[in-house]
């Protein structure tokens, strides 16, 4: 049985989906604890769960960056949820940054940051709130930078692959012309 779970976790998308599920649960727990649990228990629970969520978020971003740099194809958690197994590309989508992925990431970062800041404003006061703003902003910034690097790396890899194919095609065409000229 243990190998079955390990085999399932060998797929990057499955690991990513599991990490996102844990992040969502911990963020929901942080918000719930911050808004509905009173006293120091609610405060400590909110901060601890929010920090756990932030750590997972950064770890997932770095994990995604490493996967992309190793040549893995991963188009985001939404595609994993929709169980899209084939990556459909056309000539237009192979050029430049994956703006759809960046837009989804930006939207997610904005939403999670806003909810975290609004909850922190309700739960924390004075210098603790200031510290929370800096911490939450730092996590959002690191995640955004990592997401940009993933998209930039993917765009670079696609560009390099297009150049390699073009060079190979030119070489094939040159060889075909040489063979044709020898037969004429």
C-alpha positions as a Markdown table, in Angstrom:
| # | Residue | x | y | z |
|---|---|---|---|---|
| 1 | Unk | 0.0 | 0.0 | 0.0 |
| 2 | Unk | 2.8 | 2.4 | 0.8 |
| 3 | Unk | 4.2 | 2.2 | -2.7 |
| 4 | Unk | 0.8 | 3.1 | -4.2 |
| 5 | Unk | 0.8 | 6.4 | -2.3 |
| 6 | Unk | 4.4 | 7.0 | -3.3 |
| 7 | Unk | 3.6 | 6.2 | -6.9 |
| 8 | Unk | 0.7 | 8.7 | -6.8 |
| 9 | Unk | 3.0 | 11.4 | -5.3 |
| 10 | Unk | 5.6 | 10.8 | -8.0 |
| 11 | Unk | 3.4 | 13.0 | -10.3 |
| 12 | Unk | 4.2 | 16.6 | -9.8 |
| 13 | Unk | 0.6 | 17.7 | -10.4 |
| 14 | Unk | -0.7 | 15.4 | -7.7 |
| 15 | Unk | 1.9 | 16.7 | -5.2 |
| 16 | Unk | 1.0 | 20.3 | -6.2 |
| 17 | Unk | -2.7 | 19.6 | -5.8 |
| 18 | Unk | -2.1 | 18.1 | -2.3 |
| 19 | Unk | 0.0 | 21.1 | -1.3 |
| 20 | Unk | -2.6 | 23.5 | -2.5 |
| 21 | Unk | -5.3 | 21.6 | -0.6 |
| 22 | Unk | -3.3 | 21.8 | 2.6 |
| 23 | Unk | -2.6 | 25.5 | 2.0 |
| 24 | Unk | -6.4 | 26.2 | 1.5 |
| 25 | Unk | -7.3 | 24.3 | 4.7 |
| 26 | Unk | -4.7 | 26.1 | 6.7 |
| 27 | Unk | -5.7 | 29.5 | 5.4 |
| 28 | Unk | -9.3 | 28.7 | 6.1 |
| 29 | Unk | -8.3 | 27.6 | 9.6 |
| 30 | Unk | -6.3 | 30.8 | 10.1 |
| 31 | Unk | -9.2 | 33.0 | 9.1 |
| 32 | Unk | -11.7 | 31.0 | 11.2 |
| 33 | Unk | -9.4 | 31.1 | 14.2 |
| 34 | Unk | -8.8 | 34.8 | 13.8 |
| 35 | Unk | -12.4 | 35.8 | 13.4 |
| 36 | Unk | -14.2 | 33.3 | 15.6 |
| 37 | Unk | -11.9 | 32.1 | 18.4 |
| 38 | Unk | -11.4 | 34.7 | 21.1 |
| 39 | Unk | -8.5 | 35.7 | 23.2 |
| 40 | Unk | -4.9 | 34.6 | 23.0 |
| 41 | Unk | -5.8 | 31.2 | 21.6 |
| 42 | Unk | -7.5 | 32.8 | 18.6 |
| 43 | Unk | -4.5 | 35.2 | 18.1 |
| 44 | Unk | -1.9 | 32.5 | 18.4 |
| 45 | Unk | -3.9 | 30.1 | 16.2 |
| 46 | Unk | -4.3 | 32.8 | 13.5 |
| 47 | Unk | -0.7 | 33.7 | 13.4 |
| 48 | Unk | 0.5 | 30.1 | 13.5 |
| 49 | Unk | -1.8 | 28.9 | 10.7 |
| 50 | Unk | -1.1 | 32.0 | 8.6 |
| 51 | Unk | 2.6 | 31.4 | 8.9 |
| 52 | Unk | 2.1 | 27.7 | 8.0 |
| 53 | Unk | 0.2 | 28.7 | 4.9 |
| 54 | Unk | 2.8 | 31.2 | 3.9 |
| 55 | Unk | 5.6 | 28.7 | 4.3 |
| 56 | Unk | 3.7 | 26.2 | 2.2 |
| 57 | Unk | 3.0 | 28.8 | -0.4 |
| 58 | Unk | 6.7 | 29.7 | -0.7 |
| 59 | Unk | 7.7 | 26.0 | -0.7 |
| 60 | Unk | 5.2 | 25.3 | -3.5 |
| 61 | Unk | 6.5 | 28.2 | -5.5 |
| 62 | Unk | 10.1 | 27.0 | -5.2 |
| 63 | Unk | 9.0 | 23.4 | -6.0 |
| 64 | Unk | 7.2 | 24.7 | -9.1 |
| 65 | Unk | 10.2 | 26.6 | -10.2 |
| 66 | Unk | 12.5 | 23.6 | -9.8 |
| 67 | Unk | 10.0 | 21.4 | -11.7 |
| 68 | Unk | 9.8 | 23.9 | -14.6 |
| 69 | Unk | 13.6 | 24.2 | -14.7 |
| 70 | Unk | 13.9 | 20.4 | -15.0 |
| 71 | Unk | 11.8 | 20.5 | -18.1 |
| 72 | Unk | 8.6 | 19.4 | -16.5 |
| 73 | Unk | 5.3 | 20.5 | -18.0 |
| 74 | Unk | 3.0 | 22.0 | -15.4 |
| 75 | Unk | 0.4 | 24.6 | -16.4 |
| 76 | Unk | -1.0 | 25.3 | -13.0 |
| 77 | Unk | -3.3 | 24.0 | -10.4 |
| 78 | Unk | -6.4 | 24.9 | -12.3 |
| 79 | Unk | -5.5 | 22.5 | -15.1 |
| 80 | Unk | -4.7 | 19.9 | -12.5 |
| 81 | Unk | -8.2 | 20.3 | -11.0 |
| 82 | Unk | -9.7 | 20.1 | -14.4 |
| 83 | Unk | -7.6 | 17.0 | -15.1 |
| 84 | Unk | -6.4 | 18.3 | -18.4 |
| 85 | Unk | -3.7 | 15.8 | -19.4 |
| 86 | Unk | -2.9 | 17.2 | -22.8 |
| 87 | Unk | -1.3 | 20.6 | -23.2 |
| 88 | Unk | -2.9 | 22.3 | -26.1 |
| 89 | Unk | -0.6 | 24.8 | -27.8 |
| 90 | Unk | -0.8 | 26.8 | -30.9 |
| 91 | Unk | 1.7 | 29.1 | -32.6 |
| 92 | Unk | 0.4 | 32.1 | -30.7 |
| 93 | Unk | 0.7 | 30.5 | -27.3 |
| 94 | Unk | 4.3 | 29.4 | -27.8 |
| 95 | Unk | 5.5 | 33.0 | -28.0 |
| 96 | Unk | 6.3 | 35.0 | -24.9 |
| 97 | Unk | 5.3 | 34.7 | -21.3 |
| 98 | Unk | 2.4 | 32.5 | -20.2 |
| 99 | Unk | 0.2 | 35.5 | -19.4 |
| 100 | Unk | -2.8 | 33.3 | -18.4 |
| 101 | Unk | -0.7 | 31.6 | -15.8 |
| 102 | Unk | 0.7 | 35.0 | -14.5 |
| 103 | Unk | -2.9 | 36.4 | -14.4 |
| 104 | Unk | -4.1 | 33.5 | -12.4 |
| 105 | Unk | -1.2 | 33.7 | -10.0 |
| 106 | Unk | -1.6 | 37.5 | -9.7 |
| 107 | Unk | -5.3 | 37.0 | -8.9 |
| 108 | Unk | -4.6 | 34.3 | -6.3 |
| 109 | Unk | -1.8 | 36.4 | -4.7 |
| 110 | Unk | -4.1 | 39.5 | -4.5 |
| 111 | Unk | -7.0 | 37.5 | -3.1 |
| 112 | Unk | -5.0 | 35.6 | -0.4 |
| 113 | Unk | -3.1 | 38.8 | 0.5 |
| 114 | Unk | -6.3 | 40.8 | 0.8 |
| 115 | Unk | -8.1 | 38.2 | 2.9 |
| 116 | Unk | -5.0 | 37.8 | 5.1 |
| 117 | Unk | -4.6 | 41.5 | 5.6 |
| 118 | Unk | -8.3 | 42.1 | 6.3 |
| 119 | Unk | -8.3 | 39.2 | 8.9 |
| 120 | Unk | -5.0 | 40.5 | 10.4 |
| 121 | Unk | -6.6 | 44.0 | 10.7 |
| 122 | Unk | -9.5 | 42.5 | 12.7 |
| 123 | Unk | -7.3 | 40.3 | 14.9 |
| 124 | Unk | -4.0 | 42.2 | 15.4 |
| 125 | Unk | -3.4 | 45.6 | 16.8 |
| 126 | Unk | -0.6 | 48.1 | 16.9 |
| 127 | Unk | 2.9 | 46.9 | 16.2 |
| 128 | Unk | 1.7 | 43.3 | 15.6 |
| 129 | Unk | -0.5 | 44.4 | 12.7 |
| 130 | Unk | 2.5 | 46.3 | 11.2 |
| 131 | Unk | 4.7 | 43.2 | 11.5 |
| 132 | Unk | 1.9 | 41.1 | 9.9 |
| 133 | Unk | 1.6 | 43.6 | 7.0 |
| 134 | Unk | 5.3 | 43.3 | 6.2 |
| 135 | Unk | 5.3 | 39.5 | 6.6 |
| 136 | Unk | 2.2 | 39.0 | 4.4 |
| 137 | Unk | 3.5 | 41.5 | 1.8 |
| 138 | Unk | 6.9 | 39.7 | 1.8 |
| 139 | Unk | 5.3 | 36.3 | 1.1 |
| 140 | Unk | 3.2 | 37.8 | -1.7 |
| 141 | Unk | 6.3 | 39.4 | -3.2 |
| 142 | Unk | 8.4 | 36.3 | -3.1 |
| 143 | Unk | 5.5 | 34.3 | -4.6 |
| 144 | Unk | 5.0 | 36.8 | -7.4 |
| 145 | Unk | 8.7 | 36.9 | -8.2 |
| 146 | Unk | 8.9 | 33.1 | -8.2 |
| 147 | Unk | 5.8 | 32.9 | -10.5 |
| 148 | Unk | 7.4 | 35.4 | -12.8 |
| 149 | Unk | 10.6 | 33.4 | -12.9 |
| 150 | Unk | 8.7 | 30.2 | -13.7 |
| 151 | Unk | 6.9 | 31.9 | -16.6 |
| 152 | Unk | 10.1 | 33.5 | -17.8 |
| 153 | Unk | 12.0 | 30.2 | -17.7 |
| 154 | Unk | 9.2 | 28.5 | -19.6 |
| 155 | Unk | 9.2 | 31.2 | -22.3 |
| 156 | Unk | 13.0 | 31.0 | -22.6 |
| 157 | Unk | 12.9 | 27.2 | -22.9 |
| 158 | Unk | 10.2 | 27.4 | -25.6 |
| 159 | Unk | 12.2 | 30.0 | -27.5 |
| 160 | Unk | 15.4 | 27.9 | -27.3 |
| 161 | Unk | 13.4 | 24.9 | -28.6 |
| 162 | Unk | 12.0 | 26.9 | -31.5 |
| 163 | Unk | 15.5 | 28.1 | -32.5 |
| 164 | Unk | 16.9 | 24.5 | -32.3 |
| 165 | Unk | 14.0 | 23.2 | -34.5 |
| 166 | Unk | 14.6 | 26.1 | -37.0 |
| 167 | Unk | 18.4 | 25.3 | -37.1 |
| 168 | Unk | 17.7 | 21.6 | -37.6 |
| 169 | Unk | 15.2 | 22.3 | -40.3 |
| 170 | Unk | 17.6 | 24.6 | -42.1 |
| 171 | Unk | 20.3 | 21.8 | -42.0 |
| 172 | Unk | 17.8 | 19.3 | -43.4 |
| 173 | Unk | 16.8 | 21.7 | -46.1 |
| 174 | Unk | 20.5 | 22.3 | -47.0 |
| 175 | Unk | 21.2 | 18.6 | -47.2 |
| 176 | Unk | 18.1 | 18.1 | -49.4 |
| 177 | Unk | 19.3 | 20.9 | -51.7 |
| 178 | Unk | 22.8 | 19.2 | -51.9 |
| 179 | Unk | 21.3 | 15.8 | -52.8 |
| 180 | Unk | 19.0 | 17.4 | -55.3 |
| 181 | Unk | 21.9 | 19.3 | -57.0 |
| 182 | Unk | 24.0 | 16.2 | -57.2 |
| 183 | Unk | 21.2 | 14.3 | -59.0 |
| 184 | Unk | 20.6 | 17.1 | -61.5 |
